[in-house]
């Protein structure tokens, strides 16, 4: 599944366009590599997301679109969350 769609369906961002913008500025990585919005995320991948004041690392538990659309789905496992200075770019 595309990373921008995964972020939206996993409820990590509200809109896919926001996910695409975050990816374009380098705020999203898969397995420590910078990605494009069309990059594929697979089960077991480590995804790092830099928000304004925090950076989280998650492990994708599923990349099945039908499963992610269910409200009771568990799409990821939180590995790490750290606070960052909002004035600094964490990457």
Secondary structure, 3 states (H helix, E strand, C coil): CEHHHHHHHCCCCCCHHHHHHHHHCCCEEECCEECCCCCECCCCCEEEEECCCEEEEEEECCCCHHHHCCCCCCCEEEEEEEECCCCCCCC
